[in-house]
Amino acid sequence: MKKAIIFGGTTEGRKLSDLLLDQKVKVVYCVATEYGKEPIEDREGLDVRIGRMDSDEMRDLFGMENPDVVIDATHPFAEIVKKEIDNALFKAGAVPFVRVIRQSVEADLSNCTFFDDSKSCAKALQNTSGNIFLTTGSKELATFCENEEVRKRIIARVIPSVESLNLCNESGLSGKQIIAMQGPFSLTMNRAQIRECKASVVVLKNSGKGSGEAERIEAARLEGIKCFVINRPINNMEGLTFDEAAMEIDRILTTNISKKGFSEITPDVKINVSLAAFGMGFGTITEEVKESIANADMIFGAARMLTYVETSAKKYPYYLADDILPVLDKKAKEITHGTCNAVVLFSGDTGFYSGTKKLYEALKNDGRFKTTIMPGISSVAALAAKIGESYEDAVIMSTHGVKEEAWRPKLIEAAKYSDKIFTLTSGGKDVRIIGEILNELEDKFKTKYEISAGYNLYSNEKIVKFGAMKCATAPDDGLCVLFIRNKKPLAKRLTPGLSDDDFLRNKTPMSKEEIRALSICKLGLTKDAIVYDIGAGSGSVSVEMGLLNPSINVYAIEFKEEACKLIRENINKFSLSNVALVEGVAPDAMADLPTPTHVFIGGSGGRLEEILKLLKNKGKGIRVVVNAVTLETIAEVNRILKNFAISDADVVQASISKAKTIGDYNVMQAQNPVYIVAFTI
């Protein structure tokens, strides 16, 4: 196995380490302190060495590890380490070596003054007034704190290590003068800390691309304060950019890490995007969101929200990801240096049936955008508080922005079996449909509902209480969230096995209840399953499967007119919106249906092999259960299993006898034996 020694502690060092480990190259990663190790993930092939080494110790390391390449990816200001590495290489002899030189940043430098070293910068600070936001690290603190008057004005941002904090204390800084945080820091964070410190000057090192230098310079410029920048040490050491270094390492090790350039791995952030909850209205948003609005350069949201926002930022009346993304993309392409701040306002809470999810997914892997989610108050939480209800034990759902065929079965399920439901709605139309559903459930199942409707909460709000009948005729009074209390919830059965007498019946054949229960158990239905019931007959199997969970979608496939009528009646009897009747002959009627996850075949009409061929073409991993009564059918099933090379077939013969009362006696009467064959195709 090839081996590389990397002197790191920087973004470049970590990235090179990861890329080489991906190529199965063993990496000895050297850092000066325990803190330098923290960002490194433990991986196979990685050997982390902690502690400062002189040139002799480095030479001994080279001799012991016999590396194929040595890589210097230390900080641009790590002069001593770089000299020790050079001396070690001279003592060790011919060892392939690559040094990474960090590129300079592109930024507006109009507010910057440059210094050759820390000492001259510290002296210039004596001629300034106001607080000093010092971001040069802890090593040069003593230089900046020599002058007592300057020291009193310093607020130092350092890494949160024991060594750094000790140096702060040794330099005479008090606790209120220390910010111990791990970077990188966004433009927004830098601006916030500059304001919090009431700084009049920011001090930083010219550490180059990937160090956060550009964000600090731009933050200082936007806050209207000075920026003192310490230039890199003047030396004659030659090196390569990250991309050039990757190509050279590829040449030495015959790897291909250069296919991923540094700009691809650590792209420059162009826009800081805050996905912010607007709550119930402007009066309910958090201080965090208010601050993001105050700092925004561009704001997106529904027109009704933007009217409440007083800002000089450009407003866009968009709240859908498809409308927002093109604007952000165009803006990112226009930015040549620095960053801008964008805020996208979402009603209610960002984590509660919000458009946040889609936009966040679209932005999170695009390095041009740094995305922050700012939560808020949901209308459910607001209504619960106003009517004195808790919601930890309630069913919570939404009809807003959701197709009716998706939310309807969930609402029916909740309304039948739960005593408390909160649901967001899109307004009067949804409220009336819900009222109609509740009316129907009251008639069929003798449930009883009381509804509290919260309209336009925190803005001309109105809370109305009514029953199911009045809910069905509710007016269009604006945005609305409902609380539904079921005073007589049904007890939900958790297993299949309804009595045959629970179904409407005629002369249409029906799978007996024990066979239904066993067959459905063999299917192993899961949440969100898509199920075909082929040869559905009376619809008893379809109904039992639909009752298990509202997320299950069942397609009852049947061609006999009398049976189709009966299936409709049984679907209606149990108020199932997740069972659909498909009138036609299988497999022809299956062609345009979505790919199933599970299939029950109660009757194939002699076309079992055609049905299975179509299923195999639709997808893999489909669970199938076939019921067979005749020996001819089981013989056909056995032949098909061999032809399809199915190896996991589970064949069960179920012989059921049930007691029947004849006069004064109970006599066991046998039903026809049924073969239940379960397998996966």
C-alpha positions as CSV (number, residue, x, y, z in Angstrom):
1,M,0.0,0.0,0.0
2,K,1.3,3.4,-0.9
3,K,1.8,5.9,1.9
4,A,1.8,9.7,2.3
5,I,3.0,11.8,5.2
6,I,1.0,15.1,5.5
7,F,1.9,18.0,7.7
8,G,-1.6,19.5,8.1
9,G,-3.9,21.2,10.5
10,T,-5.5,23.1,7.6
11,T,-8.4,22.7,5.3
12,E,-6.1,21.8,2.5
13,G,-4.4,19.1,4.6
14,R,-7.7,17.6,5.7
15,K,-9.0,17.5,2.1
16,L,-5.9,15.9,0.7
17,S,-6.0,13.3,3.5
18,D,-9.6,12.4,2.7
19,L,-8.9,12.2,-1.1
20,L,-5.9,10.0,-0.6
21,L,-7.7,7.7,1.8
22,D,-10.5,7.4,-0.8
23,Q,-7.8,6.1,-3.2
24,K,-6.6,3.5,-0.6
25,V,-3.4,5.4,0.1
26,K,-2.3,5.1,3.8
27,V,-1.9,8.6,5.4
28,V,0.2,9.6,8.3
29,Y,-1.3,13.0,9.3
30,C,0.8,15.2,11.5
31,V,-0.7,18.1,13.6
32,A,0.9,20.2,16.3
33,T,-1.9,20.0,18.9
34,E,-4.8,17.9,20.1
35,Y,-7.2,20.5,18.8
36,G,-5.7,20.2,15.3
37,K,-6.9,16.5,15.3
38,E,-10.6,17.3,16.1
39,P,-11.8,18.0,12.5
40,I,-10.2,14.7,11.3
41,E,-12.6,11.8,11.1
42,D,-11.1,8.4,12.1
43,R,-10.8,6.3,9.0
44,E,-9.2,3.0,7.9
45,G,-5.6,3.8,6.7
46,L,-5.3,7.0,8.7
47,D,-2.6,7.4,11.4
48,V,-2.8,10.8,13.2
49,R,0.4,12.0,15.0
50,I,0.0,14.8,17.5
51,G,2.8,17.0,18.7
52,R,5.4,19.5,17.5
53,M,8.5,17.9,15.9
54,D,11.9,19.3,15.1
55,S,13.8,18.4,11.9
56,D,15.6,15.4,13.5
57,E,12.3,13.9,14.7
58,M,10.8,14.5,11.3
59,R,13.8,12.7,9.6
60,D,13.3,9.8,12.0
61,L,9.6,9.7,11.0
62,F,10.5,9.6,7.3
63,G,13.0,6.7,8.0
64,M,10.5,4.7,10.0
65,E,7.5,5.2,7.7
66,N,9.3,5.2,4.4
67,P,6.6,7.4,2.7
68,D,6.1,7.6,-1.1
69,V,5.5,11.3,-0.7
70,V,5.8,14.0,1.9
71,I,3.2,16.9,1.7
72,D,3.5,20.2,3.5
73,A,0.0,21.6,3.8
74,T,0.6,23.7,6.9
75,H,-0.7,27.2,7.6
76,P,0.9,30.0,5.5
77,F,2.2,31.6,8.7
78,A,3.7,28.4,10.1
79,E,7.3,29.6,9.2
80,I,9.1,27.5,11.8
81,V,7.4,24.2,10.8
82,K,8.1,24.8,7.1
83,K,11.8,25.4,7.9
84,E,12.0,22.2,10.0
85,I,10.3,20.2,7.2
86,D,12.9,21.6,4.7
87,N,15.8,20.7,7.1
88,A,14.4,17.2,7.6
89,L,14.1,16.6,3.9
90,F,17.7,17.7,3.4
91,K,18.9,15.3,6.2
92,A,16.7,12.4,4.9
93,G,17.9,12.6,1.3
94,A,15.7,12.0,-1.8
95,V,12.1,11.9,-0.6
96,P,9.3,13.0,-3.1
97,F,7.9,16.3,-1.7
98,V,5.0,18.6,-2.4
99,R,4.3,21.9,-0.7
100,V,0.8,23.5,-1.0
101,I,0.8,27.3,-1.2
102,R,-2.6,28.8,-0.4
103,Q,-4.0,31.2,-3.1
104,S,-4.9,34.8,-2.3
105,V,-8.5,35.8,-1.9
106,E,-10.4,38.0,-4.3
107,A,-12.1,40.8,-2.2
108,D,-12.8,44.5,-2.1
109,L,-9.7,45.8,-0.3
110,S,-10.7,49.4,-0.2
111,N,-11.0,49.5,3.6
112,C,-7.8,47.5,4.2
113,T,-4.4,48.6,5.5
114,F,-1.5,46.1,5.1
115,F,1.4,45.4,7.5
116,D,4.5,43.3,7.1
117,D,4.3,41.8,10.6
118,S,2.3,41.7,13.8
119,K,4.6,44.1,15.5
120,S,4.1,47.0,13.0
121,C,0.3,46.3,13.1
122,A,0.2,46.4,16.9
123,K,2.0,49.7,16.8
124,A,-0.5,51.2,14.3
125,L,-3.3,50.1,16.6
126,Q,-2.1,52.7,19.1
127,N,-3.3,55.4,16.7
128,T,-6.8,54.0,16.6
129,S,-9.8,54.4,18.9
130,G,-12.6,52.0,19.8
131,N,-12.6,48.3,20.2
132,I,-10.4,46.0,18.2
133,F,-11.7,42.7,16.9
134,L,-8.5,40.6,16.8
135,T,-8.8,37.4,14.6
136,T,-5.1,36.5,14.2
137,G,-5.2,33.6,16.6
138,S,-3.4,33.2,20.0
139,K,0.2,32.9,19.0
140,E,0.8,36.7,18.5
141,L,-1.4,37.8,21.3
142,A,1.6,38.9,23.5
143,T,2.7,41.3,20.7
144,F,-0.7,43.0,20.5
145,C,-1.1,43.1,24.3
146,E,2.3,44.8,25.0
147,N,0.6,48.2,25.0
148,E,-1.8,48.4,28.0
149,E,-4.1,50.9,26.3
150,V,-4.4,48.7,23.2
151,R,-4.8,45.5,25.3
152,K,-7.9,47.0,27.1
153,R,-9.6,47.5,23.7
154,I,-9.0,44.0,22.3
155,I,-11.7,41.4,21.9
156,A,-9.8,38.3,20.6
157,R,-11.4,35.5,18.7
158,V,-9.4,32.3,19.2
159,I,-9.9,28.5,18.7
160,P,-11.5,26.9,21.8
161,S,-8.4,25.0,23.0
162,V,-6.7,24.9,26.4
163,E,-3.5,26.2,24.8
164,S,-5.2,29.2,23.2
165,L,-7.1,30.1,26.4
166,N,-3.9,29.9,28.5
167,L,-2.2,32.3,26.1
168,C,-5.1,34.7,26.4
169,N,-4.8,34.6,30.2
170,E,-1.0,35.0,30.0
171,S,-1.4,38.1,27.8
172,G,-3.7,39.7,30.3
173,L,-7.1,39.4,28.6
174,S,-10.1,39.0,30.8
175,G,-13.0,36.6,30.1
176,K,-15.2,39.3,28.5
177,Q,-12.4,40.0,26.0
178,I,-12.3,36.4,24.6
179,I,-14.5,34.7,22.0
180,A,-13.4,31.0,21.8
181,M,-15.1,29.5,18.8
182,Q,-14.4,27.0,16.0
183,G,-14.7,28.4,12.4
184,P,-15.3,28.7,9.6
185,F,-17.3,31.9,10.1
186,S,-19.9,33.2,7.6
187,L,-20.2,36.8,6.6
188,T,-23.3,37.1,8.7
189,M,-21.6,35.7,11.8
190,N,-18.6,38.0,11.3
191,R,-20.9,41.0,11.0
192,A,-22.9,40.0,14.1
193,Q,-19.7,39.6,16.2
194,I,-18.3,42.9,14.9
195,R,-21.5,44.7,16.0
196,E,-21.6,42.8,19.3
197,C,-18.0,43.8,20.0
198,K,-18.7,47.4,18.9
199,A,-15.5,47.1,17.0
200,S,-13.9,50.0,15.0
201,V,-11.2,47.9,13.4
202,V,-10.8,44.2,12.5
203,V,-7.3,42.6,12.5
204,L,-6.6,39.5,10.5
205,K,-3.8,37.7,8.7
206,N,-3.5,37.4,4.9
207,S,-4.1,33.6,5.2
208,G,-5.6,33.2,1.7
209,K,-8.4,31.3,0.1
210,G,-10.3,28.9,2.4
211,S,-9.3,30.7,5.6
212,G,-12.4,33.0,5.9
213,E,-10.3,36.0,5.1
214,A,-12.7,37.3,2.4
215,E,-15.7,37.0,4.8
216,R,-14.0,39.1,7.4
217,I,-12.8,41.8,5.0
218,E,-16.3,42.0,3.5
219,A,-17.9,42.1,7.0
220,A,-15.7,45.0,8.0
221,R,-16.5,46.8,4.8
222,L,-20.2,46.4,5.2
223,E,-20.1,47.5,8.8
224,G,-18.1,50.6,7.7
225,I,-14.9,49.9,9.8
226,K,-11.2,49.5,9.1
227,C,-9.5,46.3,8.3
228,F,-5.8,45.8,9.4
229,V,-4.3,42.9,7.4
230,I,-0.9,41.3,8.2
231,N,0.9,40.1,5.1
232,R,2.3,36.6,4.8
233,P,6.0,36.1,5.8
234,I,8.4,36.9,3.0
235,N,10.3,33.7,2.1
236,N,11.8,31.9,-0.8
237,M,9.8,28.7,-0.4
238,E,8.2,27.6,-3.6
239,G,5.0,25.7,-3.7
240,L,1.9,24.7,-5.7
241,T,-1.7,25.7,-5.6
242,F,-4.1,23.0,-4.3
243,D,-5.1,21.9,-7.8
244,E,-1.5,21.9,-9.0
245,A,-0.4,19.9,-5.9
246,A,-3.1,17.4,-6.5
247,M,-1.9,16.8,-10.0
248,E,1.7,16.4,-8.8
249,I,0.6,13.9,-6.1
250,D,-1.3,12.0,-8.9
251,R,1.9,11.8,-10.9
252,I,4.0,10.5,-7.9
253,L,1.4,8.0,-6.6
254,T,-0.5,7.3,-9.8
255,T,-3.8,8.3,-8.1
256,N,-6.5,10.5,-9.6
257,I,-7.3,12.9,-6.8
258,S,-6.9,15.9,-9.1
259,K,-10.2,15.2,-10.7
260,K,-11.7,17.0,-7.7
261,G,-10.2,20.5,-7.6
262,F,-10.1,22.6,-4.4
263,S,-12.7,25.0,-5.7
264,E,-15.1,22.0,-6.1
265,I,-14.4,20.7,-2.6
266,T,-14.4,24.1,-0.8
267,P,-16.3,26.4,-3.2
268,D,-16.7,30.1,-2.3
269,V,-19.9,30.9,-0.6
270,K,-21.7,33.6,-2.6
271,I,-25.0,33.9,-0.8
272,N,-26.0,33.3,2.8
273,V,-29.5,32.0,2.7
274,S,-31.7,32.1,5.8
275,L,-34.9,30.0,5.6
276,A,-36.9,31.9,8.2
277,A,-40.2,31.2,9.8
278,F,-42.6,34.1,9.8
279,G,-44.8,32.5,12.5
280,M,-48.4,33.7,12.6
281,G,-47.4,37.2,11.4
282,F,-44.8,39.9,11.8
283,G,-45.6,40.3,15.5
284,T,-44.8,36.7,16.2
285,I,-41.4,36.3,14.5
286,T,-38.3,35.6,16.6
287,E,-35.5,38.1,17.3
288,E,-33.2,35.8,15.2
289,V,-35.5,36.2,12.2
290,K,-35.8,40.0,12.7
291,E,-32.0,40.3,12.7
292,S,-31.7,38.2,9.5
293,I,-34.3,40.5,7.8
294,A,-32.5,43.6,9.0
295,N,-29.2,42.3,7.4
296,A,-30.9,41.0,4.2
297,D,-30.0,42.1,0.7
298,M,-32.9,40.2,-0.8
299,I,-36.1,38.8,0.7
300,F,-38.5,36.2,-0.7
301,G,-41.9,35.3,0.6
302,A,-45.7,35.4,-0.1
303,A,-46.9,38.9,-0.9
304,R,-49.0,39.0,2.3
305,M,-45.8,38.6,4.4
306,L,-43.7,41.0,2.5
307,T,-46.1,43.9,3.0
308,Y,-45.3,43.8,6.8
309,V,-41.5,43.9,6.2
310,E,-39.9,47.3,6.2
311,T,-36.5,47.0,4.6
312,S,-34.2,48.4,1.9
313,A,-33.6,44.9,0.6
314,K,-35.1,43.9,-2.7
315,K,-38.3,42.0,-2.3
316,Y,-39.4,39.0,-4.4
317,P,-43.0,37.8,-4.0
318,Y,-42.0,34.1,-4.3
319,Y,-42.4,31.3,-1.9
320,L,-42.0,28.2,-4.1
321,A,-38.5,26.6,-4.6
322,D,-39.0,26.5,-8.4
323,D,-39.4,30.3,-8.5
324,I,-36.7,31.2,-5.9
325,L,-33.9,29.0,-7.2
326,P,-33.4,30.7,-10.6
327,V,-33.2,34.1,-8.8
328,L,-30.5,32.9,-6.4
329,D,-28.6,31.2,-9.2
330,K,-28.5,34.4,-11.2
331,K,-27.4,36.4,-8.3
332,A,-24.7,34.0,-7.3
333,K,-23.2,34.2,-10.9
334,E,-23.2,38.0,-10.7
335,I,-21.1,38.1,-7.4
336,T,-17.4,38.5,-8.1
337,H,-16.3,39.0,-4.5
338,G,-17.9,39.0,-1.0
339,T,-21.3,37.6,-0.3
340,C,-24.9,38.8,0.0
341,N,-27.6,37.8,2.4
342,A,-31.0,36.3,1.3
343,V,-33.9,35.6,3.5
344,V,-36.8,33.3,2.5
345,L,-39.9,33.7,4.7
346,F,-42.2,30.8,5.3
347,S,-45.5,31.0,7.2
348,G,-45.7,29.2,10.5
349,D,-42.7,27.1,11.4
350,T,-40.0,25.9,9.0
351,G,-40.2,22.3,10.2
352,F,-43.9,21.9,10.1
353,Y,-45.5,21.2,6.7
354,S,-43.3,23.9,5.2
355,G,-41.7,24.6,1.8
356,T,-38.4,24.8,3.7
357,K,-37.7,21.1,3.1
358,K,-37.7,21.3,-0.7
359,L,-35.6,24.5,-0.9
360,Y,-33.1,23.2,1.7
361,E,-32.6,20.0,-0.2
362,A,-31.9,22.0,-3.4
363,L,-29.4,24.3,-1.8
364,K,-27.5,22.1,0.7
365,N,-25.1,20.5,-1.8
366,D,-24.4,23.7,-3.7
367,G,-21.3,25.3,-2.3
368,R,-22.3,28.8,-3.5
369,F,-25.0,28.9,-0.8
370,K,-24.6,28.7,3.0
371,T,-28.1,27.8,4.3
372,T,-29.4,28.4,7.8
373,I,-32.9,27.3,9.0
374,M,-34.6,29.6,11.6
375,P,-37.6,28.0,13.2
376,G,-40.7,29.8,14.4
377,I,-44.2,29.3,15.9
378,S,-46.6,27.0,14.1
379,S,-50.3,27.8,13.8
380,V,-50.9,24.4,15.5
381,A,-49.0,25.5,18.6
382,A,-50.7,28.8,18.5
383,L,-54.2,27.4,18.3
384,A,-53.5,24.7,21.0
385,A,-52.4,27.5,23.3
386,K,-55.5,29.6,22.6
387,I,-58.0,26.8,23.2
388,G,-56.1,25.3,26.1
389,E,-55.2,22.0,24.4
390,S,-52.0,20.0,24.3
391,Y,-50.8,18.4,21.1
392,E,-48.2,15.9,22.1
393,D,-50.9,13.2,22.1
394,A,-52.8,14.4,19.0
395,V,-52.6,13.5,15.3
396,I,-51.1,16.4,13.4
397,M,-51.5,16.7,9.6
398,S,-52.0,19.2,6.8
399,T,-54.3,19.6,3.8
400,H,-52.5,22.7,2.7
401,G,-50.5,22.1,-0.4
402,V,-51.4,18.4,-0.4
403,K,-53.5,16.6,-2.9
404,E,-56.9,15.5,-1.5
405,E,-56.3,11.9,-2.5
406,A,-53.2,12.0,-0.3
407,W,-54.7,13.6,2.8
408,R,-58.2,12.3,2.7
409,P,-57.4,8.7,3.8
410,K,-55.1,10.0,6.6
411,L,-57.9,12.3,7.9
412,I,-60.5,9.5,7.8
413,E,-58.2,7.1,9.7
414,A,-57.4,9.8,12.3
415,A,-61.1,10.9,12.6
416,K,-62.2,7.3,13.2
417,Y,-59.7,6.2,15.8
418,S,-58.1,9.3,17.4
419,D,-59.7,11.6,19.9
420,K,-57.6,14.7,19.0
421,I,-56.6,16.0,15.5
422,F,-54.9,19.2,14.5
423,T,-54.8,20.0,10.8
424,L,-53.6,22.9,8.7
425,T,-55.9,23.8,5.8
426,S,-55.8,26.0,2.7
427,G,-59.0,27.7,3.8
428,G,-62.8,27.4,3.4
429,K,-62.8,24.7,0.7
430,D,-60.7,22.3,2.8
431,V,-62.7,23.0,5.9
432,R,-66.0,22.2,4.1
433,I,-64.6,18.9,2.7
434,I,-63.5,17.9,6.2
435,G,-66.9,18.7,7.5
436,E,-68.5,16.5,4.9
437,I,-66.2,13.7,5.8
438,L,-66.9,14.0,9.5
439,N,-70.7,14.1,8.8
440,E,-70.4,10.8,6.9
441,L,-68.4,9.2,9.7
442,E,-70.9,10.3,12.3
443,D,-73.7,8.6,10.3
444,K,-71.8,5.4,9.6
445,F,-69.9,4.8,12.8
446,K,-71.8,6.9,15.5
447,T,-68.8,9.0,16.2
448,K,-69.3,12.6,17.5
449,Y,-67.1,15.5,16.6
450,E,-66.5,19.0,18.1
451,I,-64.4,21.4,16.0
452,S,-62.4,24.5,16.9
453,A,-61.4,26.6,13.9
454,G,-58.7,29.2,14.2
455,Y,-58.9,31.8,11.4
456,N,-56.1,34.3,10.6
457,L,-54.4,33.8,13.9
458,Y,-52.7,36.9,15.2
459,S,-54.1,39.0,12.4
460,N,-57.8,39.8,12.6
461,E,-58.0,36.4,14.3
462,K,-61.3,34.5,14.9
463,I,-61.8,31.3,16.8
464,V,-65.1,29.5,16.0
465,K,-66.5,26.3,17.5
466,F,-69.0,24.1,15.6
467,G,-70.1,20.6,14.9
468,A,-69.5,18.5,11.8
469,M,-72.7,19.7,10.0
470,K,-71.9,23.4,10.4
471,C,-68.2,22.7,9.5
472,A,-69.5,21.3,6.1
473,T,-71.0,24.8,5.4
474,A,-68.2,26.9,6.8
475,P,-67.5,30.3,5.0
476,D,-64.3,31.3,3.3
477,D,-62.8,33.3,6.2
478,G,-59.1,33.0,5.2
479,L,-56.3,30.9,6.5
480,C,-57.5,28.3,9.0
481,V,-56.2,25.6,11.3
482,L,-58.6,23.1,12.8
483,F,-58.7,21.2,16.1
484,I,-61.1,18.2,15.9
485,R,-62.1,16.3,19.0
486,N,-63.7,12.9,18.6
487,K,-65.8,12.3,21.7
488,K,-66.5,8.7,20.7
489,P,-63.4,7.3,18.9
490,L,-63.5,3.8,17.6
491,A,-61.0,1.1,18.9
492,K,-58.7,0.4,16.0
493,R,-58.1,-3.3,15.2
494,L,-54.4,-3.9,14.7
495,T,-54.6,-7.2,12.8
496,P,-56.5,-8.5,9.8
497,G,-59.3,-11.0,10.5
498,L,-62.7,-9.2,10.2
499,S,-65.6,-11.6,10.3
500,D,-67.2,-12.6,7.0
501,D,-70.4,-11.2,8.3
502,D,-68.8,-7.7,8.4
503,F,-68.9,-7.5,4.7
504,L,-71.8,-7.0,2.3
505,R,-72.2,-10.2,0.3
506,N,-74.0,-11.8,-2.6
507,K,-73.1,-14.9,-4.6
508,T,-69.7,-13.5,-5.4
509,P,-66.9,-15.8,-4.1
510,M,-65.1,-14.4,-1.0
511,S,-61.9,-15.6,0.7
512,K,-62.9,-16.8,4.1
513,E,-61.7,-14.8,7.1
514,E,-59.0,-17.2,8.4
515,I,-57.5,-17.5,4.8
516,R,-57.7,-13.7,4.4
517,A,-55.8,-13.2,7.7
518,L,-53.1,-15.8,6.9
519,S,-52.7,-14.5,3.3
520,I,-52.3,-10.9,4.4
521,C,-49.8,-11.9,7.0
522,K,-47.8,-13.8,4.4
523,L,-47.8,-10.6,2.2
524,G,-45.9,-8.7,4.9
525,L,-47.4,-5.3,4.1
526,T,-45.4,-2.2,5.0
527,K,-46.2,1.5,5.3
528,D,-46.7,3.2,1.9
529,A,-47.2,-0.2,0.2
530,I,-48.8,-0.2,-3.2
531,V,-50.9,-3.4,-3.5
532,Y,-52.7,-5.2,-6.3
533,D,-55.6,-7.4,-5.3
534,I,-56.1,-9.5,-8.5
535,G,-59.4,-11.2,-8.8
536,A,-60.8,-9.1,-5.9
537,G,-64.2,-10.8,-5.8
538,S,-66.2,-9.2,-3.0
539,G,-63.3,-6.8,-2.1
540,S,-62.9,-8.4,1.4
541,V,-59.0,-8.7,1.0
542,S,-58.7,-5.2,-0.4
543,V,-60.8,-3.8,2.5
544,E,-58.8,-5.6,5.1
545,M,-55.5,-4.4,3.6
546,G,-56.8,-0.8,3.3
547,L,-57.8,-0.7,6.9
548,L,-54.4,-1.6,8.2
549,N,-52.8,1.8,7.4
550,P,-54.0,4.9,5.4
551,S,-50.6,5.1,3.7
552,I,-51.3,1.8,1.9
553,N,-52.8,2.1,-1.5
554,V,-54.8,-0.9,-2.8
555,Y,-55.9,-1.5,-6.4
556,A,-58.8,-4.0,-6.4
557,I,-58.7,-5.5,-9.9
558,E,-62.0,-7.3,-11.0
559,F,-63.9,-7.7,-14.3
560,K,-67.2,-9.2,-13.3
561,E,-69.9,-6.5,-13.1
562,E,-71.7,-7.9,-10.1
563,A,-68.5,-8.3,-8.2
564,C,-67.4,-4.7,-9.1
565,K,-70.7,-3.4,-7.7
566,L,-70.1,-5.3,-4.4
567,I,-66.5,-4.0,-4.1
568,R,-67.8,-0.4,-4.4
569,E,-70.4,-1.1,-1.7
570,N,-67.8,-2.6,0.7
571,I,-65.3,0.2,0.1
572,N,-68.0,2.7,0.9
573,K,-69.2,0.8,3.9
574,F,-65.8,1.1,5.5
575,S,-65.2,4.7,4.3
576,L,-61.9,3.8,2.6
577,S,-60.2,6.4,0.3
578,N,-57.1,4.3,-0.2
579,V,-58.8,1.4,-2.0
580,A,-59.5,2.0,-5.7
581,L,-61.6,-0.3,-7.9
582,V,-59.9,-1.2,-11.3
583,E,-62.5,-2.7,-13.6
584,G,-60.9,-5.0,-16.1
585,V,-59.1,-8.3,-16.7
586,A,-55.6,-8.9,-15.4
587,P,-52.9,-8.6,-16.6
588,D,-54.3,-6.1,-19.2
589,A,-55.9,-3.9,-16.5
590,M,-52.5,-3.7,-14.7
591,A,-50.5,-2.1,-17.5
592,D,-51.0,1.6,-16.5
593,L,-51.0,1.1,-12.7
594,P,-48.0,2.2,-10.6
595,T,-45.4,-0.5,-9.8
596,P,-46.6,-2.5,-6.8
597,T,-44.7,-3.5,-3.8
598,H,-47.1,-6.4,-2.9
599,V,-49.6,-8.4,-4.9
600,F,-52.4,-10.8,-3.8
601,I,-53.8,-13.1,-6.4
602,G,-57.1,-14.6,-5.4
603,G,-58.1,-15.4,-9.0
604,S,-56.1,-15.3,-12.2
605,G,-58.6,-16.4,-14.8
606,G,-56.1,-18.9,-16.1
607,R,-53.5,-16.2,-16.9
608,L,-51.2,-16.5,-13.9
609,E,-48.0,-16.8,-15.9
610,E,-48.9,-13.7,-18.0
611,I,-49.6,-11.8,-14.8
612,L,-46.3,-12.7,-13.2
613,K,-44.4,-11.8,-16.4
614,L,-45.9,-8.4,-16.4
615,L,-45.1,-8.0,-12.7
616,K,-41.5,-9.0,-13.3
617,N,-41.2,-6.4,-16.0
618,K,-42.6,-3.7,-13.7
619,G,-39.9,-4.1,-11.1
620,K,-37.9,-6.2,-8.7
621,G,-38.6,-7.3,-5.1
622,I,-42.3,-7.5,-5.4
623,R,-43.9,-9.7,-2.7
624,V,-46.6,-12.1,-4.1
625,V,-49.2,-14.3,-2.4
626,V,-51.3,-16.7,-4.5
627,N,-54.3,-18.5,-3.2
628,A,-55.1,-21.8,-5.0
629,V,-58.0,-24.1,-4.4
630,T,-57.7,-26.7,-7.2
631,L,-54.9,-29.2,-7.8
632,E,-54.7,-27.9,-11.3
633,T,-53.9,-24.4,-10.1
634,I,-51.3,-25.6,-7.6
635,A,-49.7,-27.7,-10.3
636,E,-49.6,-24.5,-12.5
637,V,-48.1,-22.5,-9.7
638,N,-45.4,-25.2,-9.1
639,R,-44.5,-25.1,-12.8
640,I,-44.3,-21.3,-12.9
641,L,-42.1,-21.2,-9.8
642,K,-39.6,-23.5,-11.5
643,N,-39.7,-21.5,-14.8
644,F,-39.1,-18.2,-13.0
645,A,-36.3,-19.8,-10.9
646,I,-38.0,-18.6,-7.7
647,S,-36.1,-20.0,-4.7
648,D,-37.9,-18.5,-1.7
649,A,-41.4,-19.9,-2.3
650,D,-43.3,-20.6,0.9
651,V,-46.1,-23.1,0.3
652,V,-48.8,-23.7,3.0
653,Q,-51.9,-25.8,2.8
654,A,-54.6,-24.5,5.2
655,S,-57.5,-26.7,6.2
656,I,-60.0,-24.8,8.2
657,S,-62.9,-26.4,10.1
658,K,-65.5,-24.2,11.9
659,A,-68.2,-25.2,14.4
660,K,-71.8,-25.1,13.2
661,T,-74.8,-25.5,15.5
662,I,-77.2,-28.2,14.4
663,G,-80.0,-28.7,16.8
664,D,-78.5,-29.2,20.3
665,Y,-75.1,-30.0,18.9
666,N,-72.1,-28.1,17.5
667,V,-70.6,-29.9,14.6
668,M,-67.2,-29.1,13.0
669,Q,-67.7,-28.5,9.3
670,A,-64.6,-28.5,7.1
671,Q,-64.0,-25.9,4.4
672,N,-62.1,-26.6,1.2
673,P,-58.4,-26.7,1.8
674,V,-56.5,-23.7,0.3
675,Y,-52.9,-23.5,-0.8
676,I,-51.2,-20.3,0.1
677,V,-48.0,-19.7,-1.9
678,A,-45.8,-16.7,-1.0
679,F,-42.7,-15.7,-2.9
680,T,-40.7,-12.7,-4.2
681,I,-40.1,-11.8,-7.8
